[in-house]
């Protein structure tokens, strides 16, 4: 499948897990993950953080995802949570992000 023209594929080779650093350093452990299909193709992803450290956790997640070459947006939710949104990503890249950063 060819990625959509607006998809976030630059820097995706950086999403291959590195064996040189422990998995705990890569995990962003969001409180909530939302995934949805995008009409142009691919998937959008939200990593949402709650609680007293929600803002700083989301800020850290945004920095790590941007360092991996993804374009992100940062937003405050109505329930005082903080969300990092990125995509659209092709299916394989979406799964790579989840495997490397979400769990």
C-alpha positions as CSV (number, residue, x, y, z in Angstrom):
1,X,0.0,0.0,0.0
2,X,1.4,3.4,-1.0
3,X,1.2,5.9,1.9
4,X,-1.0,8.9,1.5
5,X,0.8,12.1,0.3
6,X,0.2,13.7,3.7
7,X,1.3,10.7,5.7
8,X,4.1,11.0,8.2
9,X,6.6,8.6,6.8
10,X,9.9,10.5,7.0
11,X,12.1,9.3,9.7
12,X,10.1,6.0,10.0
13,X,13.3,3.9,9.8
14,X,14.1,5.3,13.3
15,X,11.1,3.4,14.6
16,X,12.9,0.1,14.3
17,X,13.5,-0.9,17.9
18,X,17.0,-0.4,19.1
19,X,18.6,-3.2,21.1
20,X,21.1,-0.8,22.6
21,X,18.6,0.8,24.9
22,X,16.2,-0.9,27.3
23,X,12.6,-1.0,26.3
24,X,11.6,1.1,29.4
25,X,13.4,4.1,27.9
26,X,11.3,3.9,24.8
27,X,7.9,3.3,26.3
28,X,5.7,6.4,26.6
29,X,2.9,4.5,28.5
30,X,-0.1,6.7,27.6
31,X,-3.2,6.4,29.8
32,X,-5.4,6.1,26.7
33,X,-4.6,5.3,23.1
34,X,-7.0,6.2,20.3
35,X,-6.6,4.9,16.7
36,X,-8.8,5.7,13.8
37,X,-8.8,5.3,10.0
38,X,-8.3,8.4,7.9
39,X,-10.2,8.9,4.7
40,X,-7.0,9.6,2.7
41,X,-5.5,6.3,3.9
42,X,-3.6,5.4,7.0
43,X,-4.4,5.9,10.6
44,X,-4.3,8.7,13.1
45,X,-3.2,8.1,16.7
46,X,-3.7,9.9,20.0
47,X,-1.6,9.3,23.1
48,X,-3.5,10.8,26.0
49,X,-2.2,11.4,29.5
50,X,-4.2,12.1,32.7
51,X,-3.4,13.1,36.3
52,X,-0.9,15.3,38.0
53,X,1.9,14.4,35.6
54,X,-0.3,14.4,32.5
55,X,1.2,17.6,31.0
56,X,4.8,16.7,31.5
57,X,4.2,13.1,30.3
58,X,2.5,14.3,27.1
59,X,5.3,16.9,26.6
60,X,7.9,14.1,26.9
61,X,6.0,11.9,24.5
62,X,5.8,14.7,22.0
63,X,9.5,15.3,22.1
64,X,10.3,11.6,21.7
65,X,7.9,11.2,18.7
66,X,9.3,14.3,17.0
67,X,12.8,13.1,17.5
68,X,11.7,9.9,15.7
69,X,10.7,12.1,12.7
70,X,6.9,12.2,13.3
71,X,4.9,15.4,13.0
72,X,2.7,15.9,16.2
73,X,0.2,18.2,17.6
74,X,-0.3,18.9,21.3
75,X,-3.7,19.6,22.8
76,X,-5.5,19.9,26.1
77,X,-8.7,17.8,26.4
78,X,-12.0,19.0,28.1
79,X,-11.3,16.5,30.9
80,X,-8.0,18.2,31.7
81,X,-6.0,15.5,30.0
82,X,-3.2,16.2,27.5
83,X,-3.0,14.5,24.1
84,X,-0.3,14.1,21.5
85,X,-1.8,13.5,18.1
86,X,0.1,12.2,15.1
87,X,-0.5,10.7,11.7
88,X,-1.8,9.7,9.3
89,X,0.5,6.8,9.2
90,X,0.3,3.7,7.0
91,X,-0.8,0.5,8.8
92,X,2.7,-0.9,9.2
93,X,4.1,2.3,10.6
94,X,1.2,2.7,13.0
95,X,1.9,-0.8,14.3
96,X,5.6,0.0,14.6
97,X,4.8,3.1,16.7
98,X,2.5,1.2,19.0
99,X,4.9,-1.7,19.4
100,X,7.9,0.6,20.2
101,X,6.3,3.4,22.2
102,X,2.9,2.5,23.6
103,X,3.4,-0.7,25.6
